[in-house]
Amino acid sequence: MTPSPLLSHIIFIPNRQPSRLLSREGRNRTLQKSVEKKKKPATIHLNRKWCKGCYICLEVCPKKVYEKSPEVSEKGFQPVFVAHPEICTRCLQCEMLCPDLAINVEKGE
């Protein structure tokens, strides 16, 4: 007898504890706790003196945390500012791709 193709993707993991079944209230509490943890806004340090206004951070940010500043810097550039830190997912794309190293996102919760 050959195994069913539908069951061929199941992997046996030894010494694994069976997951607990939660009531609907338990699941709601667990979900609520995870939402509460994510509400803390990210701490984003932006050095406006180093920013030259290349706007790479505007393009790579999946949540559009940054916006163009209406002000002009001392060097004549229009830098960005952190408009929505509460929706930051801490993906660090802006920090890694900033050519001037002007952005620092704190990695801790």
DADALIN-V214057 format. One record per residue. N is the residue number from 1. SS is DSSP state (hx for helix, st for strand, lp for the rest). PSI is psi as a letter, one per 30 degrees, with the letter a starting at -180 (none if undefined). OMEGA is omega in degrees with one decimal (NA if undefined). Layout:
BEGIN
N SS PSI OMEGA
N SS PSI OMEGA
END
This chain:
BEGIN
1 lp k -179.5
2 lp k 178.8
3 lp l 179.7
4 lp k 178.7
5 lp f 178.9
6 lp f -178.1
7 lp g -176.2
8 lp f -178.3
9 lp f -178.8
10 lp k -179.3
11 lp k 177.9
12 lp k 177.9
13 lp j -178.5
14 lp l 176.6
15 lp h 177.9
16 lp k 179.6
17 lp k 176.1
18 lp k -178.9
19 lp k 179.6
20 lp k 174.8
21 lp k 180.0
22 lp k 174.3
23 lp l 180.0
24 hx e 179.0
25 hx e 179.1
26 hx e 177.2
27 hx e 179.7
28 hx e 178.4
29 hx e 179.1
30 hx e 178.5
31 hx e -179.4
32 hx e 179.2
33 hx e -179.7
34 hx e 177.6
35 hx e 179.3
36 hx e 179.5
37 hx e -176.7
38 hx f -177.3
39 lp f -178.4
40 lp k -177.3
41 lp l 177.9
42 lp k 174.4
43 lp j -177.4
44 st k 177.7
45 st k -179.0
46 st j 178.7
47 lp j -175.3
48 lp f 178.3
49 lp f -179.4
50 lp f -176.3
51 lp k 179.3
52 lp g 176.7
53 lp h 178.4
54 lp f 175.8
55 lp g 174.1
56 hx e -180.0
57 hx e 177.2
58 hx e -176.6
59 hx e -173.9
60 hx f -178.1
61 lp j -178.0
62 lp f -177.5
63 lp g 178.8
64 lp h 179.8
65 lp e -174.8
66 st l 174.6
67 st l 177.2
68 st k 178.1
69 lp k 176.5
70 lp f -178.9
71 lp l 175.9
72 lp k -178.0
73 lp l -179.1
74 lp e -177.2
75 lp f 177.9
76 lp g 178.6
77 lp l 175.2
78 lp j -175.1
79 lp l 176.0
80 st l 171.9
81 st l -178.6
82 st j -175.5
83 lp e -174.3
84 lp i -178.6
85 hx f -177.6
86 hx f 179.9
87 hx g 179.4
88 lp k 179.7
89 lp g -178.4
90 lp h 178.1
91 lp f 176.0
92 lp g 177.7
93 hx e -178.8
94 hx e -178.5
95 hx e -177.0
96 hx e -174.6
97 hx f 178.7
98 lp j -177.4
99 lp f -178.1
100 lp g -177.9
101 lp h -176.3
102 lp f -175.8
103 st k 175.5
104 st j 179.4
105 st k 177.7
106 lp k -173.3
107 lp f -178.9
108 lp l 177.9
109 lp none NA
END
